[in-house]
Amino acid sequence: MGEDEEAEEEAENEKTAPLPATATAKVTVIGGRDREEEAWNLRKQIQIVELADKLSNGDLHAQIEAARGIRKLVRKSFSGKARSKFAAAGVIQPLVLMLLSPNVDAQEASLVALLNLAVRNERNKVKIVAAGAIPPLVELLKLQNGSLRELAAAAILTLSAAEPNKPTISTSGAATFLVQILSCGSVQGKVDAVTALHNLSTCADNSHPILDAKAVLPLINLLKECKKNSKFAEKATALLEILSHSEEGRVAITDSDGGILTLVETVEDGSLVSTEHAVGALLTLCQSCRDKYRELILNEGAIPGLLRLTVEGTFEAQERARMLLDLLRDTP
């Protein structure tokens, strides 16, 4: 047999030879995984339909169990597709209606389910607000039940992250009750309330301020306690800068124990963002009435931090620091 014939026969044998055992095992495993995933997706779809039916047509006990089941299934769904499938199955409206129930278990179960449906899903956030969730959430913010109140605050926070929702939430009166949580809530509740208020403060359609001077004292107290370079401090100083634009807000800052000192400390130790907001608030104070605020700011030792900010801050912070230093000089 010639060399060419031997090569052809070898090639033919390779084509018809059985796969090695390891390769066969890999194909079997991959095929098995695909079938398992298909079976899981089918079971999940059946569960979604069953839970949606119980939520719409079951008695109160069945509805509570269905709401809890929705939360459990969404948390098991790593891809997040379950959120969209539940919304398509029509669960949002009955969950919103459950928020109106006098039954605490129903309120909590529906609230947690809605929260899980809204997280990382902008369409669901918008659908939940469109279904009328904000008025009952505001009512829950008024409760003495701390757990439900803070769940409602977390829901407001999540829903306020979607731009189309901000006007509805801003005009709902939610901000007043979020400010109350700043004074009496848990640590997580306070973080959620500040973040929600910060989200709402960025709404372009706000014709009226969402905050009043009552927010100043709890914000100053929270800023005192937190790390000045934290994300929390960035949001708190942003809100204080907004409040400094009203006379009531400025009076509240100066009347708060250590109010101006806390802003000065943030200029010294804050992140690029929080220093920009803190110097902005101090500048607004001094611009509103130099004679009234100049000495107050100087007495808290603001000069070293402002000088450093003219070099190390953001462009906006540097400009604000220079303007404030000019106002703090002996001669106007």
ZAMARGU-4260 file (C-alpha; in steps of 0.2 Angstrom, whole numbers, plus 5000, padded with zeros to 4 digits):
<rodrens>
0) 5000/5000/5000 | 5007/5017/4995 | 5009/5031/5007 | 4994/5041/4999 | 4983/5026/5001
5) 4988/5024/5019 | 4985/5042/5023 | 4968/5041/5015 | 4964/5025/5026 | 4970/5034/5042
10) 4959/5049/5038 | 4944/5039/5035 | 4947/5029/5051 | 4948/5045/5061 | 4931/5051/5054
15) 4922/5035/5059 | 4931/5031/5075 | 4921/5033/5091 | 4923/5048/5102 | 4935/5046/5117
20) 4926/5042/5133 | 4930/5060/5141 | 4922/5069/5126 | 4907/5058/5126 | 4905/5062/5145
25) 4906/5081/5141 | 4893/5080/5128 | 4882/5070/5140 | 4884/5083/5154 | 4881/5098/5143
30) 4865/5089/5136 | 4860/5085/5153 | 4862/5103/5159 | 4852/5110/5145 | 4838/5097/5148
35) 4838/5102/5167 | 4838/5120/5163 | 4823/5118/5151 | 4814/5108/5165 | 4817/5121/5178
40) 4811/5135/5166 | 4795/5125/5163 | 4792/5122/5181 | 4796/5141/5185 | 4783/5146/5172
45) 4770/5135/5179 | 4774/5142/5196 | 4772/5160/5190 | 4755/5156/5182 | 4749/5147/5198
50) 4755/5161/5209 | 4747/5175/5198 | 4731/5165/5198 | 4731/5163/5217 | 4735/5182/5219
55) 4720/5187/5208 | 4707/5174/5213 | 4712/5167/5230 | 4706/5172/5247 | 4717/5183/5258
60) 4727/5169/5265 | 4730/5162/5248 | 4735/5180/5242 | 4748/5182/5256 | 4755/5165/5252
65) 4756/5170/5234 | 4765/5186/5237 | 4778/5177/5248 | 4780/5164/5234 | 4783/5178/5222
70) 4797/5185/5233 | 4805/5168/5235 | 4804/5164/5216 | 4811/5181/5211 | 4826/5179/5223
75) 4830/5161/5216 | 4830/5168/5198 | 4848/5174/5196 | 4845/5180/5178 | 4831/5192/5184
80) 4819/5186/5170 | 4807/5181/5183 | 4803/5199/5187 | 4798/5203/5169 | 4788/5186/5168
85) 4778/5190/5184 | 4774/5208/5178 | 4768/5200/5161 | 4757/5188/5171 | 4748/5203/5179
90) 4754/5202/5197 | 4758/5220/5200 | 4740/5227/5201 | 4734/5214/5214 | 4749/5217/5224
95) 4746/5236/5225 | 4728/5233/5230 | 4735/5222/5244 | 4744/5237/5251 | 4727/5244/5255
100) 4722/5229/5266 | 4720/5232/5285 | 4729/5215/5287 | 4747/5218/5292 | 4753/5202/5285
105) 4745/5206/5268 | 4753/5223/5268 | 4771/5216/5272 | 4770/5202/5260 | 4764/5213/5246
110) 4777/5226/5250 | 4791/5214/5250 | 4785/5206/5234 | 4784/5223/5225 | 4801/5228/5231
115) 4808/5212/5224 | 4800/5215/5207 | 4806/5233/5206 | 4824/5230/5210 | 4835/5230/5194
120) 4820/5232/5183 | 4816/5249/5177 | 4800/5244/5168 | 4793/5236/5184 | 4797/5252/5194
125) 4786/5262/5182 | 4772/5250/5181 | 4771/5249/5200 | 4769/5268/5201 | 4757/5268/5187
130) 4747/5255/5196 | 4744/5267/5210 | 4757/5261/5223 | 4762/5278/5229 | 4747/5284/5240
135) 4746/5268/5250 | 4765/5268/5252 | 4764/5286/5259 | 4750/5280/5271 | 4762/5266/5277
140) 4776/5279/5280 | 4764/5287/5293 | 4763/5271/5303 | 4770/5268/5320 | 4775/5251/5315
145) 4793/5253/5312 | 4796/5238/5301 | 4782/5242/5289 | 4787/5261/5289 | 4805/5257/5284
150) 4799/5244/5271 | 4789/5258/5263 | 4804/5269/5264 | 4814/5256/5255 | 4801/5255/5242
155) 4800/5273/5239 | 4819/5273/5237 | 4819/5260/5224 | 4804/5267/5214 | 4812/5285/5215
160) 4827/5278/5206 | 4817/5278/5190 | 4816/5296/5182 | 4798/5295/5176 | 4792/5291/5194
165) 4800/5306/5202 | 4786/5319/5199 | 4773/5308/5206 | 4783/5304/5221 | 4788/5322/5224
170) 4770/5328/5224 | 4764/5314/5235 | 4769/5321/5252 | 4782/5307/5255 | 4796/5318/5258
175) 4789/5324/5275 | 4788/5307/5282 | 4805/5302/5275 | 4812/5317/5285 | 4804/5310/5300
180) 4813/5293/5298 | 4829/5303/5298 | 4826/5307/5316 | 4819/5291/5323 | 4822/5277/5310
185) 4835/5263/5311 | 4852/5265/5303 | 4846/5257/5287 | 4830/5267/5287 | 4840/5283/5288
190) 4851/5278/5274 | 4836/5274/5263 | 4827/5290/5268 | 4842/5301/5264 | 4845/5292/5247
195) 4826/5293/5242 | 4826/5312/5246 | 4842/5314/5236 | 4834/5305/5221 | 4819/5316/5223
200) 4829/5332/5224 | 4836/5328/5206 | 4819/5329/5198 | 4819/5342/5185 | 4800/5344/5186
205) 4800/5350/5204 | 4791/5367/5204 | 4791/5367/5223 | 4805/5362/5235 | 4803/5344/5242
210) 4812/5349/5258 | 4809/5361/5271 | 4820/5368/5285 | 4814/5353/5297 | 4826/5342/5287
215) 4841/5352/5292 | 4844/5347/5310 | 4843/5328/5307 | 4854/5330/5291 | 4867/5339/5302
220) 4866/5326/5315 | 4868/5312/5303 | 4883/5321/5294 | 4891/5323/5311 | 4890/5304/5314
225) 4895/5297/5297 | 4912/5297/5288 | 4914/5313/5278 | 4920/5304/5263 | 4906/5292/5262
230) 4892/5291/5249 | 4880/5294/5263 | 4889/5311/5267 | 4888/5315/5248 | 4869/5314/5248
235) 4867/5323/5265 | 4878/5337/5260 | 4869/5339/5243 | 4853/5340/5252 | 4860/5353/5265
240) 4866/5363/5250 | 4849/5364/5243 | 4842/5369/5260 | 4855/5383/5261 | 4846/5392/5247
245) 4831/5397/5258 | 4832/5409/5272 | 4823/5396/5284 | 4836/5383/5279 | 4851/5395/5282
250) 4844/5399/5299 | 4841/5381/5303 | 4859/5377/5299 | 4866/5391/5310 | 4854/5386/5324
255) 4859/5368/5324 | 4872/5363/5336 | 4888/5363/5327 | 4880/5365/5310 | 4893/5376/5302
260) 4907/5367/5310 | 4900/5351/5303 | 4901/5359/5285 | 4918/5365/5288 | 4924/5348/5294
265) 4916/5340/5278 | 4926/5353/5268 | 4942/5347/5276 | 4939/5328/5276 | 4925/5324/5263
270) 4926/5316/5246 | 4927/5327/5230 | 4908/5327/5229 | 4904/5331/5248 | 4917/5344/5249
275) 4909/5353/5233 | 4892/5352/5241 | 4899/5358/5259 | 4908/5373/5252 | 4893/5377/5241
280) 4882/5378/5257 | 4895/5389/5266 | 4896/5400/5251 | 4877/5402/5249 | 4877/5407/5268
285) 4890/5420/5266 | 4883/5427/5250 | 4866/5429/5257 | 4872/5440/5271 | 4891/5442/5273
290) 4890/5452/5289 | 4880/5439/5297 | 4889/5423/5292 | 4907/5429/5289 | 4912/5428/5308
295) 4903/5412/5311 | 4912/5403/5297 | 4929/5410/5302 | 4927/5405/5320 | 4925/5387/5315
300) 4943/5387/5307 | 4937/5386/5288 | 4952/5394/5280 | 4965/5379/5279 | 4952/5368/5272
305) 4946/5381/5259 | 4964/5384/5254 | 4968/5366/5251 | 4951/5365/5241 | 4957/5378/5229
310) 4970/5366/5224 | 4963/5348/5227 | 4945/5350/5224 | 4934/5348/5208 | 4934/5363/5197
315) 4917/5369/5204 | 4924/5366/5222 | 4939/5376/5218 | 4929/5391/5211 | 4917/5391/5226
320) 4932/5390/5238 | 4940/5405/5230 | 4924/5415/5230 | 4921/5411/5249 | 4939/5415/5253
325) 4936/5432/5245 | 4921/5435/5255 | 4930/5430/5271 | 4944/5443/5269 | 4944/5458/5280
330) 4937/5470/5267 | 4923/5465/5255
</rodrens>
